[in-house]
Every structure is written in C-alpha cells, then in structure tokens.
Amino acid sequence: MIDQALGNFLNTYPEREAMKILFLRESEGVYQFGARRVFIKIEKGNQILVRVGGGFMLIEEFIKQYTDAQVERRGRNDVATRFQRKL
C-alpha cells in the first residue's frame, strides 16, 4: 500500500523533472533517499509522511528540504571516488 501510494505521488509530482534523488525500497515503509534511510507511512487516507527526527513531515516538504543536501553529498562522494582512482 505504501509502495503504491509513493509511486503514484512521485509519478504525478509537479516538479518530477527536477528530482535528482530516487526513493529506493528496502522493505515495507523503509526507503533509501540518497544516503539517508527514511521511514514512510500513510495517514488520513492519502497523506504520505516521512519520519524526520522524532516526528513526521509531509513528503512534499521532505523532498524540498532534503533533496539539495543529498545531491551535494552525492557530488562530494563522486569527487572523493575520482581522487582515489587517480592515486
């Protein structure tokens, strides 16, 4: 149920083209978002909530707040990998 709701949300997300980080399923309600493991639940019908700290936030807010940090982190990791290959 969570997989289907998340898939429907992401497929119809208005800023889908700008998303550079994917949600990769680990298990029911547990996903990898970049280097961050997130827990997702559905409440009040179709509201998708992501666990952050001790609480939850709407998925739209989560994507806006955490995407840039994950993209930056991925970029830093790529630089380190390239440097290690040169050595």
Long-range contacts (C-beta under 8 A, 24 or more apart in sequence): 1-42, 2-28, 2-29, 2-40, 2-41, 2-42, 2-48, 3-28, 5-42, 5-46, 5-48, 6-31, 6-40, 6-48, 6-59, 9-48, 9-59, 13-63, 15-63, 19-63, 19-67, 20-67, 20-71, 21-67, 21-70, 21-71, 21-74, 33-66, 33-70, 34-66, 34-70, 34-71, 34-73, 34-74, 35-70, 35-73, 35-74, 35-77, 36-66, 36-70, 38-62
